[in-house]
Amino acid sequence: MTLATSSALAVDSNLYQSMMGLSFSHDGSYIAVAADAPETGSAPGTVNIRSVSTKAMYANYQQTTYKPQSIAFSPAGNALVVGEYHCGKVLLCTN
C-alpha cells in the first residue's frame, strides 16, 4: 500500500522527538504516539493522541516521569497504556 504525501502526520515538528511507540485504536479512528524528547528537552517525552481522519490533536500529555517507550490502546478503546523506560512505571489514561 502506498500513502499519499498529504496523508503524512507530523507528531511534533518543533521538538524533533523520536517516535518510540505507535498504536492505532481498534476502530482505526485514533493514533497514539509515545515520543522521546531530545536530550536538551525539558520533559522526558510526550504522549499524543490524534484523529486519523482529521489529524487534529485529541489529547496531549507532556509530563511523563521517564522516556515513554511503548503504547497500546485497550481492547475496548477507552484506555491507553504507556510503558516508560528504565523505571518500571506504567501510565494509564482512561476516558
N, C-alpha and C positions, 0 to 999 in steps of 0.2 A: 504494500500500500504506500502511495506517495501522498504526502500532505502538501497543500499549497502554502506558499510563504505567508499568506495572510492568516493562516491558522496557528502561527507561532505565538507563544505566550512567554513573555519575559517575567521571570519570577521576581527579580529585583535588579533592575538595570543600574541603580545608583550605588549599591554597596558591593557589587560584583561577588555575590555569595556563591559558594559551591553547593550545588544541589546534592544532598546526601540520601534522601528518601523521597519516594513518589508513590501516591496511591490514588486510584480513581474510586469514587463512590460506586456501590454496586449497581445503581441505576444509570451510571455514566454521566450524571449531570454536574458533578463536582470533581475537582482535582485538588489534592492536598500535597504540599511540598514541605519537607524538612530541609532547611538550608543552613549551612555552616558559614558564619561570618568570617571575614578576613581577619588576620592576626591583629590588625590595628583597630578593629571594630570595638565599640563599647559594650555590645552584647554578644554572648557566645553564638547566638544564632536565632533564627526565626522559624515560625510555622505559619504558612499561608494556606487558605482555602479559597479557591476561585471557582466561579461558574465556568463550565466548559463552553457553553454556547455564547455567552456574552463577554467572557474574560474578566468580568467585574469581580473585585475583591469581596468575598463573603465574610471572611474573618482573618485576622492577623494577630499573632501572638509573638511578642518580642522579648519576653522575659524568661527564657529558658535558663536553667541553672548551669548546664553544661551544653556542649555542642549536640544538637539533635542529629541522630544517625538513621533512624528508621521511623516509618509512619504507616499506619493502617486504619482504614475505616472498619467499624464493627459490621457484622453481617446485616444488622437492621439499618445501618446507615446513620444512627443517631449518636454515635460516639466516635471519637478519633483518639488513637493511642500513639504516643510518640516515645521512642526509646532514646535516652541520652547517653552519650559517650562517657565511658570511664567512671561512672558513678553508681550504676545500678538503679538509677531513678527512671520512673515511667511517668509521663504526663498524660492525664486522661481528660479530654474535653467532651462534654455532653451537651446535647441540645434537647 
